[in-house]
Amino acid sequence: MLSELPRQPRNPDLLVGFDTADDAGVFRLQDDLALVQTLDFFTPIVDDPFDFGRIAALNSLSDVWAMAGTPLTALSVTCFPKKGVDWAILSEVMRGGLEVLSQHKVTLLGGHSVDNDQIMFGYAVTGIVHPDQVATNAAARPGELLVLTKPIGTGVISTGIKFQTAGASVAGAAVGAMLLPGEAAAQAMRDFHLRCATDVTGFGLLGHLWEIAQASRVRLEIDSAKVPLLEGALELAGRRMLTGGDKTNREFVGSGVALREGIGSELISLLFDPQTAGGILMSVPQQKVEPLLARLRRTYPSAGVVGRVAGWGNPAILVH
């Protein structure tokens, strides 16, 4: 459908648009300043409305951090029914989001709400970045290593929470991971002069890897045994606590990924599992990996190398 829409004339100040499937758009205002803009909102994935608001805020801010930017302002996007649900729930959702914005010095300018049977919440976020520091999907180079800051599995755990099959410790660990901000990763990207990154969210780890492979024209080789997993995620995947994103993410990647025989079906499900407020995935020159990991692990204990970048080939992703 979108392919039928007319193309706008290319603006020379548009540094990152939608053609590379990046997390946010980047528009140059002057030689040393560019705007970073994004929008994200979604349905509740945890039971506590305050936590939902906090996670929604961090999920939205993460798109700016993944571009190596600094978020400055936000507009809330709210869908909530006028009848049948206690308005105190919406108050708690907004309170959670506002707490996160305040913690990261992001100013809430206002927002928009609609009457809707399905609750949804999130933010449009505007940030800034130096044009020479922008990190995108299109800058991975052969020989670099792939570093992931957080474990995966929030999709299956959120489904487990919904169906009351995720234990308290499993749910708590997942919420804790989602509440880890990407701000420290963004600062590390700027300090180490990294130019390729994405946050792992709705398309799952393999979906976001595929976007990097396509935009950068490289092949990505993933060591499945090194991908960090959230506590209880494998068990819940084995119990088929899967989201609709499991199927659509497989269709999205299609024949672009080759999976080695012998990888368990539960682990494969987690590699396709849609994430919320997931980790940031970076392509890193080898000589920078060890000092970068030493820095990242101060904030992200599970940060580690999950694969490498190779020359372009088909399929675009090999999972060992």
Residue pairs with C-beta under 8 A, 6 or more apart in sequence:
11 27
13 27
13 28
13 29
14 25
14 26
14 27
14 28
15 26
15 27
15 28
15 34
15 131
15 134
16 22
16 24
16 25
16 26
16 67
16 134
16 136
17 25
18 25
20 136
20 137
20 138
20 211
20 215
21 137
21 211
21 214
21 215
22 67
22 136
22 137
22 138
22 198
22 215
23 38
23 62
23 63
23 64
23 66
23 67
23 198
23 199
23 201
24 36
24 37
24 38
24 63
24 64
24 66
24 67
24 69
24 125
24 127
25 36
25 37
25 38
26 34
26 35
26 36
26 37
26 67
26 69
26 129
26 131
26 134
27 34
27 35
27 37
28 34
28 131
29 35
31 131
32 130
32 131
33 128
33 130
33 131
34 128
34 129
34 130
34 131
34 134
35 126
35 127
35 128
36 64
36 67
36 69
36 71
36 126
36 127
36 128
36 129
37 124
37 125
37 126
37 127
38 60
38 63
38 64
38 124
38 125
39 60
39 77
39 122
39 123
39 124
39 125
40 56
40 59
40 60
40 63
40 122
40 123
40 201
41 56
41 60
41 77
41 79
41 120
41 121
41 122
41 123
42 56
42 59
42 120
42 121
42 122
42 276
43 118
43 119
43 120
44 52
44 119
44 121
45 52
45 55
45 154
45 158
45 161
45 276
46 52
46 55
46 158
46 161
46 171
46 175
47 161
48 92
49 89
49 90
49 92
49 93
49 96
50 92
50 93
50 95
50 96
51 96
51 175
51 179
52 93
52 96
52 121
53 92
53 93
53 94
53 95
53 96
53 97
53 98
53 99
53 100
53 121
54 96
54 97
54 99
54 100
54 179
55 96
55 175
55 178
55 179
55 276
55 277
56 93
56 96
56 97
56 121
56 122
56 123
57 74
57 96
57 97
57 98
57 99
57 100
57 101
57 123
58 100
58 178
58 179
58 181
58 182
58 277
59 122
59 178
59 201
59 276
59 277
60 74
60 122
60 123
60 124
60 125
61 71
61 74
61 100
61 101
61 104
61 106
61 123
61 125
61 181
61 182
61 183
62 181
62 182
62 199
62 201
62 277
62 278
62 280
63 125
63 199
64 70
64 71
64 125
64 127
64 186
65 71
65 181
65 182
65 183
65 185
65 186
65 199
65 280
66 135
66 182
66 186
66 197
66 198
66 199
66 280
67 127
67 129
67 134
67 135
67 136
67 197
68 129
68 133
68 134
68 135
68 186
68 189
68 190
68 194
68 197
69 127
69 128
69 129
69 134
69 186
70 127
70 128
70 129
70 186
71 104
71 106
71 125
71 126
71 127
72 106
72 107
72 126
72 127
72 128
73 106
73 107
73 108
73 109
73 125
73 126
74 101
74 106
74 107
74 108
74 109
74 123
74 124
74 125
74 126
75 108
75 109
75 110
75 111
75 112
75 123
75 124
76 94
76 97
76 108
76 110
76 111
76 112
76 113
76 121
76 122
76 123
77 111
77 112
77 120
77 121
77 122
77 123
77 124
78 90
78 94
78 111
78 112
78 113
78 114
78 120
78 121
79 113
79 114
79 116
79 118
79 119
79 120
79 121
80 90
80 113
80 115
80 116
80 119
81 115
81 116
81 117
81 119
82 115
85 119
89 119
90 119
93 119
93 121
94 121
97 121
97 123
98 108
100 181
101 107
101 108
101 123
104 181
104 183
106 125
111 123
133 189
133 190
133 193
134 195
135 189
135 194
135 195
135 196
135 197
135 282
136 195
136 196
136 197
136 215
137 196
137 198
137 211
137 212
137 214
137 215
137 216
138 196
138 215
138 216
139 195
139 196
139 216
139 283
140 196
140 212
140 213
140 216
140 218
140 220
140 283
140 309
141 196
141 216
141 218
141 283
141 285
141 309
142 218
142 309
142 310
142 311
143 285
143 286
143 308
143 309
144 196
144 283
144 284
144 285
144 286
144 308
144 309
145 283
145 284
145 286
145 289
145 305
145 307
145 308
145 309
146 209
146 220
146 222
146 281
146 282
146 283
146 284
146 305
146 306
146 307
146 308
146 309
147 281
147 282
147 283
147 284
147 289
147 292
147 293
147 296
147 303
147 304
147 305
147 306
148 200
148 205
148 227
148 228
148 279
148 280
148 281
148 282
148 303
148 304
148 306
149 180
149 182
149 185
149 279
149 280
149 281
149 282
149 296
149 299
149 300
149 302
149 303
150 177
150 180
150 200
150 228
150 278
150 279
150 280
150 300
150 302
150 303
151 177
151 228
151 229
151 230
151 233
151 279
151 302
152 200
152 204
152 205
152 227
152 228
152 229
152 230
152 233
152 270
152 271
152 273
152 275
152 278
152 279
153 174
153 229
153 230
153 232
153 233
153 234
153 236
153 237
153 270
153 273
154 174
154 177
154 178
154 230
154 273
154 275
154 276
154 277
154 278
155 204
155 242
155 243
155 245
155 246
155 273
155 274
155 275
155 276
156 233
156 236
156 237
156 241
156 242
156 243
156 269
156 270
156 273
157 166
157 170
157 171
157 174
157 230
157 232
157 233
157 236
157 241
158 174
158 243
158 276
159 236
159 241
159 242
159 243
160 166
160 170
160 171
160 232
160 236
160 239
160 241
161 171
161 174
163 241
165 236
165 239
165 241
166 174
166 232
166 236
166 241
167 232
169 231
169 232
170 230
170 231
170 232
170 233
170 236
173 230
173 231
173 232
174 230
174 231
174 233
177 230
177 277
178 276
178 277
178 278
179 277
180 277
180 299
180 300
182 199
182 279
182 280
184 296
184 298
184 299
184 300
185 197
185 279
185 280
185 282
185 296
185 299
185 300
186 280
188 194
188 292
188 295
188 296
189 197
189 280
189 282
191 295
192 284
192 288
192 291
192 292
192 295
194 282
194 283
194 284
194 288
194 292
196 212
196 216
196 282
196 283
197 280
197 281
197 282
197 283
198 208
198 211
198 212
198 280
198 281
199 208
199 278
199 279
199 280
199 281
200 208
200 275
200 278
200 279
200 280
200 281
201 208
201 274
201 275
201 276
201 277
201 278
202 245
202 274
202 275
202 276
203 210
203 211
203 245
203 249
203 252
203 274
204 245
204 249
204 271
204 272
204 273
204 274
204 275
205 227
205 270
205 271
205 272
205 273
205 275
205 281
206 222
206 249
206 253
206 257
206 271
206 272
206 317
206 319
207 249
207 252
207 253
207 272
208 281
209 220
209 222
209 281
209 307
209 317
210 252
210 253
210 256
210 257
210 316
210 317
212 218
212 220
212 281
212 283
213 219
213 220
213 256
213 316
213 317
214 256
214 316
216 283
216 309
217 312
218 309
218 310
218 311
218 312
218 316
219 309
219 310
219 311
219 312
219 313
219 315
219 316
219 317
219 318
220 307
220 308
220 309
220 310
220 316
220 317
220 318
221 307
221 308
221 309
221 310
221 317
221 318
221 320
222 271
222 306
222 307
222 317
222 318
222 319
222 320
223 305
223 306
223 307
223 320
224 260
224 263
224 267
224 271
224 319
224 320
226 304
226 305
226 306
226 307
227 267
227 270
227 271
227 306
228 302
228 304
228 306
229 267
229 270
233 270
233 273
234 264
234 266
234 267
234 270
235 266
237 266
237 267
237 269
237 270
237 273
238 266
242 269
242 273
243 273
243 274
245 272
245 273
245 274
246 269
246 272
246 273
246 274
249 272
249 273
249 274
250 272
253 272
253 317
255 315
256 315
256 316
256 317
257 315
257 316
257 317
257 318
257 319
258 315
258 317
258 318
258 319
259 268
259 319
260 318
260 319
260 320
263 319
271 319
279 300
279 302
279 303
281 306
282 292
283 309
284 292
289 305
293 303
293 304
293 305
296 303
297 303
